[in-house]
């Protein structure tokens, strides 16, 4: 029997003999390691040995009453031969996976939906001016495109979603008969601005700035060059403000009352007093206009 130069791994040797069960012991005494032995019939046994010992196995059993009927690869050798036999299929599968992975970050199609879909031409022009078009790479930051689309007349909402190579742009507009009112986003408390997200409008405060109650955070206008146009504010803010309160009862009751009044994000300290517990620290409050 001929052997290839591929020497690593193990093989299964199936043999038949009236004394098949003694084959493992015969090989072991000759210095051949037998990894496993499995009896598959009355006079049949399958031995697992190292591929490098195959020639030695045949030499030991040759001339005896053992009849070797089959030799099969195991482990890495078996996998290697299977891969060689199906190399074309594996290569095709690999190319398919690479192509799918690559196209996931490519724009295959752009869809404009919503009651403002009649702005499709303007939306496509906005995207193309930023290098986004079919078969282009999908940018990581779509916010600049969203802001520019929101500047279109009567557009009150814009959202972009990318999935499976399809970039969906949802555009919503106000009723043409509706009157745009200049309503600013106001601070509901006196405190500090922790977060400020403005999709439409002009910020009147900055993160980290202290503001008064009812002070405008975002104004209802946008500046285009030297021109100032009224817009519908789309913005969200998060503020923190100082807390100084006292609750009667146990600490658990005081914590429950504080949770109801100031919410779960608050950073508070509880100190026992004669009447119950005093509560100090900072609480957080979120406010938004035309955005969830």
Secondary structure as UniProt FT lines:
FT   STRAND          10..16
FT   TURN            18..19
FT   HELIX           20..22
FT   HELIX           23..29
FT   TURN            30..31
FT   STRAND          34..41
FT   TURN            42..43
FT   STRAND          44..50
FT   HELIX           51..53
FT   HELIX           54..61
FT   TURN            62..65
FT   STRAND          67..74
FT   HELIX           75..85
FT   HELIX           87..104
FT   STRAND          109..113
FT   TURN            115..116
FT   HELIX           117..119
FT   HELIX           120..129
FT   TURN            130..131
FT   TURN            134..135
FT   HELIX           143..150
FT   TURN            153..154
FT   STRAND          155..163
FT   TURN            164..165
FT   STRAND          166..173
FT   TURN            176..177
FT   STRAND          185..186
FT   STRAND          191..200
FT   STRAND          202..203
FT   TURN            207..208
FT   STRAND          210..211
FT   TURN            213..214
FT   STRAND          216..219
FT   STRAND          221..224
FT   TURN            225..226
FT   STRAND          227..230
FT   STRAND          234..248
FT   HELIX           251..262
FT   TURN            264..265
FT   STRAND          267..272
FT   STRAND          276..289
//
